[in-house]
Amino acid sequence: MMIAIARMKAIMIKEIRQLSRDRITFGMVVMIPLIQLLLFGFAINTDVRNIPIAVVDQSQSAAGRVITESVRVTQVVEITQRLATPQEAEQAIQDGQVRAALILPPDLTQRMMQGREIGQWIVDGSDTMISHAIMSLQSMPLTDFDFDIRPPAQKTFEVALFYNPTQRSAVNIVPGLLGVILTMTMILFTSAAIVRERERGNLELLITTPIHSMELMVAKIVPYIFVGLIQVVIILGLGHFIFGVPINGALSQILFGTLLFISASLTLGLVISTIATTQLQAMQMTVFILLPSILLSGFMFPYEGMPIAAQWISEVLPATHFMRLIRGIVLRGADLSDLWRDSLWLAGFTVLGLIVASKRFKKSLD
């Protein structure tokens, strides 16, 4: 069989023209590599800096102020709170307000003169990158201080790792993996919901029914909520029994927190479904959301190590707020009331997403 170059050329020209007319697909061709380059080049940083910490200076001395300032200028940490007691610091770590706390005891000056450890770090050890960064300050030298001191025999600070003292990666990865899997499946399921009805010719039937746009949007997402809950049970159950991931929070808190995120992800998928015109476009837009959700949510790389612009983008993503939520509940035993900012954001995102999706669908009916 002879290969006709002219026929092949005609098909290639047709494909190129069709691609150029498909604005969403053409945009993905340009935007996906561009965003990957920017994310990998600027946002992803394993050299953690500006970790939010609290300081509990019980000595109230000049030496305590000098040590605090010396820790701050390392730029590894950023002092965001000054608290009165270690108990307040532990609560701040549990609530996710800080990632670590520096405790300087009342006998600080005496410890410095005796060459003993001068203080203690208490650290949220659930994130191994954060804990490693704090532990790099464990042997911080004191030779530059203008005090009559003896260098510590071994270490300058003691370090206590909370929630993951053995520094196992699975403890941090499994709850985060729950957010990634739910993001991928929930958005993928509903991103093609309206598009699928249009391609199958069922959209005209929906138009003729008395159902309202908001009722349709809610009805579209409710069945998938149960699918998401099944995935939660599988991931956390296997993570607990196979990888030994502790579940320190109440199951009711995990349930409500997960429902907030599932609802937010499903409504985001519905919004995508009202924008896309084909299921292929819906899948492409899902990938466009999934990639930043993995790289910017704190799943793989610490939030504190990202540039400010990347942090702004990550704050828009539901996955970022769920990472804080699920790790706080599962690993630190926090409540939704302790993490109310992330809970409120996910609830608001769900409501706004439903309104936008229903309005866009109503507009298409007109």
CORTA-V211065 format. One record per pair of residues at least 6 apart in sequence whose ideal C-beta (glycine too) atoms are under 6 Angstrom apart, sorted by the first residue. I is the first residue (numbers start at 1). J is the second residue. D is the distance in Angstrom with one decimal. If there is no record, write none. Layout:
[[I;J;D] [I;J;D]]
This chain:
[[24;281;4.6] [28;284;4.5] [39;295;5.0] [42;307;5.7] [43;306;5.1] [43;310;3.7] [44;301;5.3] [45;305;4.2] [48;129;5.6] [48;133;4.3] [48;302;5.1] [48;304;5.8] [48;305;4.5] [49;75;5.4] [50;78;4.3] [50;304;5.5] [51;77;4.8] [51;99;5.1] [51;304;5.1] [52;78;5.6] [52;80;4.4] [52;98;4.9] [52;99;5.8] [53;77;4.6] [53;79;6.0] [53;98;5.3] [53;100;4.7] [54;81;4.0] [54;83;5.1] [54;89;4.9] [54;92;5.3] [54;98;4.6] [54;101;4.3] [55;68;5.5] [55;79;5.5] [55;82;5.2] [55;102;5.0] [56;83;5.1] [56;86;5.7] [56;89;5.2] [56;103;4.9] [57;64;4.4] [57;104;4.7] [58;105;5.7] [58;106;4.7] [59;104;5.3] [59;106;5.6] [59;108;3.7] [61;108;6.0] [61;109;5.9] [63;108;5.7] [63;109;5.5] [63;147;5.8] [64;104;4.8] [64;108;5.6] [66;145;6.0] [72;79;5.6] [76;133;5.6] [81;98;6.0] [83;89;5.2] [86;103;5.3] [89;101;3.5] [92;98;4.9] [93;124;5.2] [94;332;4.9] [94;334;5.4] [95;338;4.3] [96;324;5.7] [96;328;5.0] [99;124;4.9] [99;130;5.2] [100;121;5.8] [100;123;4.3] [100;134;5.0] [101;122;5.0] [102;121;5.9] [103;119;5.7] [103;120;4.6] [104;119;4.6] [108;118;5.9] [111;118;5.0] [112;118;5.6] [112;149;4.2] [115;150;3.6] [115;152;5.5] [115;153;5.8] [117;155;6.0] [117;157;6.0] [117;158;5.0] [119;157;5.2] [120;158;4.3] [121;134;5.6] [121;157;5.3] [121;159;4.7] [122;160;4.9] [123;131;5.2] [123;134;4.9] [123;161;5.4] [125;131;4.6] [125;161;3.3] [125;162;5.7] [125;163;5.5] [125;164;4.1] [126;163;4.5] [126;164;4.9] [126;172;5.3] [126;331;4.4] [127;172;5.5] [128;167;5.2] [128;169;5.9] [129;302;5.1] [130;302;5.9] [131;161;5.7] [135;159;5.6] [138;155;5.2] [138;157;5.3] [138;159;5.3] [139;155;5.3] [139;156;5.7] [140;156;5.0] [142;149;6.0] [163;331;4.9] [163;332;5.6] [164;171;4.5] [170;243;4.1] [171;245;5.5] [174;239;3.6] [174;243;6.0] [174;245;4.7] [175;326;4.7] [175;327;5.0] [175;330;4.8] [176;299;4.2] [176;323;5.7] [178;235;4.8] [178;326;6.0] [179;319;5.1] [179;322;4.7] [179;323;5.3] [180;294;5.7] [180;299;5.7] [182;228;5.7] [183;265;5.7] [183;293;4.8] [183;319;5.0] [184;290;5.5] [186;228;5.7] [186;262;5.8] [186;265;3.7] [186;266;5.2] [187;265;5.4] [187;268;5.7] [187;269;4.2] [187;286;5.1] [188;286;5.2] [189;224;5.0] [190;266;5.0] [190;269;3.2] [190;270;5.1] [191;269;4.2] [191;272;4.2] [191;273;5.2] [191;282;4.2] [191;286;4.9] [192;279;4.6] [192;282;4.5] [193;220;4.9] [193;273;4.8] [194;273;4.1] [194;274;5.7] [195;273;5.4] [195;276;5.3] [195;279;5.3] [195;282;5.2] [197;203;4.8] [207;365;5.8] [213;358;3.9] [213;361;4.9] [213;362;4.5] [214;358;4.5] [217;270;5.7] [217;354;5.3] [217;357;5.0] [217;358;4.9] [221;266;4.0] [224;266;5.6] [225;262;5.5] [228;262;4.0] [232;258;5.1] [239;245;4.3] [240;247;5.7] [247;330;5.5] [248;333;3.8] [249;329;3.6] [249;330;5.5] [249;333;5.0] [253;329;4.9] [253;335;5.7] [253;336;5.7] [254;329;5.6] [257;325;4.8] [257;329;5.7] [257;336;5.9] [260;346;4.0] [260;347;5.8] [261;322;4.0] [261;346;5.8] [263;350;4.3] [264;318;4.2] [264;346;4.8] [264;349;4.5] [264;350;4.8] [265;318;5.9] [267;350;5.2] [267;353;3.0] [267;354;5.3] [268;353;5.7] [270;357;4.0] [271;353;5.6] [271;356;5.5] [271;357;5.0] [272;282;5.8] [272;285;4.8] [273;282;6.0] [274;357;5.5] [274;360;3.9] [274;361;5.5] [276;282;4.0] [276;285;5.9] [293;317;5.3] [293;319;4.0] [296;310;5.9] [296;313;6.0] [296;314;3.9] [297;317;5.9] [297;319;4.0] [297;320;4.4] [297;323;5.0] [298;323;4.7] [314;320;4.6] [318;349;5.8] [321;342;3.9] [321;345;5.1] [321;346;5.5] [324;342;5.1] [325;339;5.4] [325;342;4.8] [328;334;4.0] [328;339;5.1] [336;343;4.9]]
